[in-house]
Each structure stands twice: as C-alpha cells, then as structure tokens.
Amino acid sequence: MKLYENEISSATSRVRIALALKGVAVEKLPIAILGAEAENRQAGYLRVNPLGLVPALLTDERVLITQSLAIVEYLDERYPEPPLLPGNLEDRAYSRSIALAIASEIHALIPPRIAAHLSTIPGMDRNGVADWNRHWIREGMTAVEALITTRRTGALVVGDTPSVADIFLFPQAIGAQRIGLDLDQWPNIADIVSSLRTIPAFADNAPAARK
Ligand SMILES: N[C@@H](CCC(=O)N[C@@H](CS)C(=O)NCC(=O)O)C(=O)O
C-alpha cells in the first residue's frame, strides 16, 4: 500500500497513528501542501486524488481511498487487530461521532486552502486568519469536551482502549496547543491527551510542527 501524506498534516497523522496501532507498514509518498512548493493542487496529484488533499491511500488492489475516516475504517476492517472501533454498538457510533466532530466541524474550517482563500479577502491579514483558526478550534473543542464529559468512563474517550475518537482527537489537540490554545481549558481532553502521549503509536505520529 502507498500513502500520499504530509508530515505536518493532522489528517495524515490520524492514518499514521492507525497504521502504527495495527503494526502495518506502507510506502510513504510525501506531497507538499504549503506555499509555492505545494503539489497537492497541481495536475499530477489531482490526477491521483481529484480532491487535492492528503491523506490518500492506494491499496494493493490499486484502489484509491480518500478521507482519513474512510482510510482508518478500511485499515480496521483489513487488519482487525487491535480493533479501532469499540465492541458496543452505541460506543461505536459515539466514537465515530467524536471523530467526525473533529474532522468535519473543526478541521474542515482551518486547512491551508481555507487560510489561502481567506487571505485574498480585502482587509484580512495573517492575524485575521490566525484568529479564524483559533475561533473554530476553540468553539469545536469546547463542544467535543462537553460531549466527552457526558460519557467518559476511563483514561481515553471510550474506556481505556484507543479508538477512532482518540485517533482524531490527538492530532487536533496537538494543533490547538501549537497555535497557543491551552488544553487545560478542556480538562477531559487535556487528560486524555496526556494518556495518549504515553502510547508510542500516538506520540511518534503527531503532526510535525510547521517550520
Ligand atoms: N476530510 C479530509 C481532510 C483532508 C485535509 O484537509 N487534508 C489537509 C492536510 S491536514 C490538506 O491536504 N490540505 C491541503 C489544502 O488545504 O490545500 C480527511 O479527513 O482526510
């Protein structure tokens, strides 16, 4: 399998964490996503993935899978141990709902293409874009914290076993800290992230800091 990826990408980090938990190796194909060197919007990569986004997984059957949750669930079905979705039906739906709250309601509002387009709006400067990012992360993480608070019973989002909820939460929390948001304002998230930092599959696969 081949993974189109980028080291700073939060969405790629989710897939790398899942691969590490499964102990599965893939060939990594780096795609630049920032600035003048960005390859993700160039014709060559758009022919591979018309969405122009990373991650994208090319399976051994040469099927391209886009969208990190679809990729993580594909890996989970293909390599069932350890499972990344809880055994209980409601917990499975809950775990996916946390993953989607992060992917769809937070991360989708703040990737480079959004910042690039915002920057073209008259009156919008770097500070305005940074403020936009902090706003959506703060609002989204506050909602995720409230959701987690209603159901938390163990060290992680669902009990003590890593699930897709943790796999999506961890990179977003690292990103939040990097732009100056204090995780302590979300006590459950802060506590879960400190537990996840002790698990090598998470600690070794956080998104890299932007240079
Ligand atoms: N919903 C997608 C999001 C993918 C995404 O936005 N990836 C970012 C990197 S974290 C990207 O490729 N951005 C390029 C851009 O915004 O131009 C997923 O979960 O895979």
The ligand as an SDF file (V2000), in Angstrom:
LIG
                    3D

 20 19  0  0  0  0  0  0  0  0999 V2000
  -11.6120   15.4990    5.3670 N   0  0  0  0  0  0  0  0  0  0  0  0
  -10.2810   15.1890    4.9140 C   0  0  0  0  0  0  0  0  0  0  0  0
   -9.3930   16.3990    5.1530 C   0  0  0  0  0  0  0  0  0  0  0  0
   -8.0830   16.2960    4.4260 C   0  0  0  0  0  0  0  0  0  0  0  0
   -7.3210   17.6250    4.5150 C   0  0  0  0  0  0  0  0  0  0  0  0
   -7.8990   18.7110    4.6150 O   0  0  0  0  0  0  0  0  0  0  0  0
   -6.0060   17.4790    4.4660 N   0  0  0  0  0  0  0  0  0  0  0  0
   -5.1890   18.6580    4.5140 C   0  0  0  0  0  0  0  0  0  0  0  0
   -3.9420   18.4140    5.3480 C   0  0  0  0  0  0  0  0  0  0  0  0
   -4.3260   18.1250    7.0430 S   0  0  0  0  0  0  0  0  0  0  0  0
   -4.7590   19.0370    3.1240 C   0  0  0  0  0  0  0  0  0  0  0  0
   -4.4290   18.1960    2.3160 O   0  0  0  0  0  0  0  0  0  0  0  0
   -4.7930   20.3380    2.8520 N   0  0  0  0  0  0  0  0  0  0  0  0
   -4.3760   20.8790    1.6280 C   0  0  0  0  0  0  0  0  0  0  0  0
   -5.0110   22.2190    1.4070 C   0  0  0  0  0  0  0  0  0  0  0  0
   -5.7790   22.6490    2.2560 O   0  0  0  0  0  0  0  0  0  0  0  0
   -4.7110   22.8010    0.3750 O   0  0  0  0  0  0  0  0  0  0  0  0
   -9.7680   13.9490    5.6320 C   0  0  0  0  0  0  0  0  0  0  0  0
  -10.2370   13.6700    6.7330 O   0  0  0  0  0  0  0  0  0  0  0  0
   -8.9060   13.2430    5.0850 O   0  0  0  0  0  0  0  0  0  0  0  0
  1  2  1  0
  2  3  1  0
  2 18  1  0
  3  4  1  0
  4  5  1  0
  5  6  2  0
  5  7  1  0
  7  8  1  0
  8  9  1  0
  8 11  1  0
  9 10  1  0
 11 12  2  0
 11 13  1  0
 13 14  1  0
 14 15  1  0
 15 16  2  0
 15 17  1  0
 18 19  2  0
 18 20  1  0
M  END
$$$$
